[in-house]
Amino acid sequence: MNNASTRRRARANGKSKAPHAAFGTRLATLRTTAALTQVGLARRLGVSRRQIAYYESGQGRPPGALLGRLADQFSMSTDALLGRRTTEPAALRLGRPVLTRLRAIERLGTRVGTRLVATLDQFIASESRKRAR
């Protein structure tokens, strides 16, 4: 069977002509929010405007390498770009202020991290005792 007959059968069964419509809409929204034209985004990624239009039309999705560059362009994960729901890592559930401080501590090195763990252990023990009362 050729691709044309497969497409005709899919249309007859009521399946969408644009199997990746949600991705295309998401990409177009991200691009316009970033104040980029299709040409501007294409130039940043090193692809043609026609490719960007193809992806935005929902007819296809970019290959993995380009998907990664698109995600980087919009400062998001490929999962988010594809619209996949993921479980938030525990560190992110702590909140941005705590996460920012943990990253700063990580940059200070292992010795500081070891001292911090000891301090945190004392704090947790103290809070646990308070709540047990």
C-alpha positions in Angstrom: 0.0 0.0 0.0 1.2 3.5 -0.7 1.1 6.6 1.5 -1.7 8.2 -0.5 -4.1 5.3 0.0 -3.1 5.2 3.7 -4.0 8.9 4.1 -7.3 8.5 2.2 -8.2 5.6 4.5 -7.3 7.6 7.6 -9.5 10.5 6.4 -12.4 8.1 5.7 -12.1 6.8 9.3 -12.4 10.3 10.6 -8.8 10.7 11.7 -7.3 14.1 11.6 -5.5 15.4 8.5 -3.0 17.0 11.0 -1.9 14.3 13.4 0.3 16.6 15.3 -2.1 19.6 15.4 -1.6 20.2 19.2 2.2 20.4 18.8 1.8 22.8 15.8 -0.4 25.1 17.8 1.9 25.0 20.7 4.9 25.8 18.5 3.1 28.7 16.8 2.0 30.1 20.2 5.5 29.9 21.6 7.0 31.5 18.5 4.6 34.4 18.5 4.9 34.9 22.2 8.6 35.2 21.7 7.9 37.9 19.0 9.5 35.7 16.3 8.4 35.2 12.7 8.7 31.9 11.1 11.7 33.2 9.2 13.3 34.4 12.4 12.8 31.1 14.2 14.1 29.2 11.2 17.2 31.3 11.0 17.9 30.8 14.7 17.6 27.0 14.2 19.4 26.8 10.9 16.3 25.4 9.0 14.0 26.7 6.4 10.9 28.7 7.0 9.0 26.0 5.2 10.0 23.4 7.8 8.7 25.7 10.6 5.4 26.2 8.7 5.2 22.4 8.2 5.5 21.7 12.0 3.1 24.5 12.8 0.5 23.1 10.4 0.5 19.9 12.5 1.6 17.7 9.6 4.7 16.5 11.4 7.1 16.9 14.3 10.7 17.8 14.1 13.4 15.1 14.5 14.9 14.6 17.9 18.0 16.9 17.4 15.8 19.8 16.2 13.3 19.2 18.9 16.1 19.7 21.5 17.1 22.9 19.8 13.5 24.1 19.7 13.1 23.4 23.4 16.4 25.3 24.2 15.2 28.2 22.1 12.1 28.5 24.3 13.8 27.6 27.6 11.7 24.5 28.2 12.1 20.7 28.2 11.3 18.6 25.2 8.5 17.0 27.3 6.9 20.4 27.8 7.3 21.3 24.2 5.6 18.1 23.2 2.8 18.7 25.7 3.6 15.8 27.9 2.7 16.0 31.5 5.5 15.0 33.8 5.9 14.7 37.5 7.7 17.6 39.0 11.0 16.7 40.7 10.8 17.0 44.5 13.4 19.8 44.4 11.0 21.9 42.3 8.1 21.3 44.7 10.2 23.0 47.5 9.9 26.3 45.7 12.2 28.5 43.8 13.8 30.3 46.8 14.9 26.9 48.3 16.1 25.6 44.9 18.1 28.7 44.3 19.9 28.4 47.6 20.6 24.7 47.0 22.2 25.5 43.7 24.3 28.2 45.4 25.4 25.7 48.1 26.2 23.1 45.4 28.6 25.6 43.7 30.4 26.1 47.1 31.7 22.6 47.1 31.6 19.3 48.9 32.9 20.5 52.3 30.2 23.1 52.6 27.6 20.6 51.5 28.7 18.1 54.2 28.4 20.8 56.9 25.0 21.8 55.6 23.7 18.2 55.7 24.7 18.1 59.4 22.9 21.3 60.1 19.8 20.2 58.2 19.8 16.9 60.2 19.8 18.8 63.4 17.0 21.1 62.2 14.8 18.2 61.0 15.3 16.3 64.3 14.4 19.5 66.3 11.2 20.1 64.2 10.2 16.4 64.4 10.5 16.6 68.2 8.3 19.7 68.3 5.6 18.1 66.1 5.6 15.0 68.2 4.6 16.9 71.3 
